[in-house]
Amino acid sequence: MPYRLTVLGTGYLGATHAACMAELGFEVLGLDVDQAKIDRLQAGDLPIHEPGLEDMLRRNLESGRLRFTTSYEEAARFGDVHFICVGTPQVKDGYAADVSYLDAVVESLAPHLDRECLVVGKSTVPVGTAERLAEKLVRLAPAGMQVELAWNPEFLREGYAVQDTLHPDRIVLGVASERAEKVLRDVYAPLGEVPIVVTDFPTAELVKSAANAFLATKISFINAMAELAEAAHADVKQLSQALSFDERIGGKYLNPGLGFGGGCLPKDIRAFMARADELGAHQALTFLREVDAINMRRRGRMVDVARELLGGEFTGRRVAVLGAAFKPNSDDIRDSPALEVAVTIAEQGGDVAIYDPAALGNARAAYPHLGYADSALEAARDADVVLLLTEWQEFVRLDPEALGDVVAVRNIVDGRNALDAEAWRDAGWHYRALGRP
């Protein structure tokens, strides 16, 4: 008989995992303590923007393979494998990760576990968390040693989460027994031939943190080169292209611009540094402090370039901001570079008008004092400068002539190096981009 799965936590990761596991043919029960969220999901209403996910959610609700609850007792009774998919945000008073949501799930679920089962953590956690939670599970569960823990980190990219779940480039299994490994191999067997790395708890925990740290470092490296290119009157876009042909370096995540944001990379590299400090290995990750600093400087530099185009003053000037989400194909505004730039310009007297294809609702709720528009043309109407801050294809495909007809002055700053600079200059625009002459 196939395993029955529960997914504990129905945010971005949990909703995706639940729908995709049901799509693979499993019976899946999703759990969350937020009744309103559960009601929306059970009605087929996805609370987040993720291409392809809402259709998959509805399809599996209709099939009966997927449903949702707020009851831990029901989840324990239903599931053979329990996936923990709750968040680990940055603590308010430091860099460390807040793992209280993980502890809350274990403390709520374990007292109802009265038979053999596997609990699988997918959240990004400080190394050492899994071992601690494994001991807590055995201590609190009536079934005792029959309840095992495994750690199976996720590697999802927002905007590509369905693809990354159903067609992963690797699966990492942090396990303490052959039984746990077999169960997880069985669960993921419907994915076909996928490289599987079987390891211990601490290595599995480190894999996700190390991957995010490497990606952040690569992004900040090319943005550091953008700072140098500006000082030397060079073109960082051409520099990046030249580097990308070196197979040791490659071109992915080597696009210079406004830098990274979102709910993962920034807080994960800070938590990685904090945990290294706790382990007495702080020197190993000191470079990540500069990675973080370079990334944050990009936002200030974007404001500086926009101000320069306006003669050194935002007051009384209209600024069109294209983008609110931290990346395209998402409505996630957590630590959004675009919104931080918009807020800073508004604080300096600019009349800001923001448009984003998916994140306007979230942006309006978080920053009601800012100005918003329902299209790129509306945002740009009578603008003294246009800022492209999230590289949605809708913005990349904008007609420079059509946009030029509605602005007050043809000034544009390409914060993502996503536009054809010559095409915009040929249309009479004063084009600026980070790291380019």
Buried (B, 14 or more C-beta within 10 A) or exposed (E): EEBBBBBBBBBBBBBBBBBBBBBBEBBBBBBBBBEEBBEBBBEBEBBBBBBBBBEBBBBBBEEEBBBBBBEBEBBBBBBBBBBBBBBBBBBEEEBBBBBEBBBEBBBBBBBBBBEEBBBBBBBBBBBBBBBBBBEBBBEBBEBEEBBBBBBBBBBBBBBBBBBBBBEBEEBBBBBBEEEBBEBBBEBBEEBEEEEBEBBEBBBBBBBBBEBBBEBBBBBBBBBBBBBEBBEEEBBBBEBBEEBBEEEEBEEEBBBBBBBBBBBBBBBBBBBBBBBBBEEEEEEEBEEBEEBBEBBBBBBEBBBEBBBEBBEEEBEEBBBBBBBBBBBBBBBBBBBBBBBBBBBBBBEBEBBBBBBBBBBBBBBEEBBEEBBBBEEBBEBBBEBBBBBBBBBBEBBBEBEBBEBBEBBEBBBBBBBBBBBEBEEBBEBEBEBBBBBBE
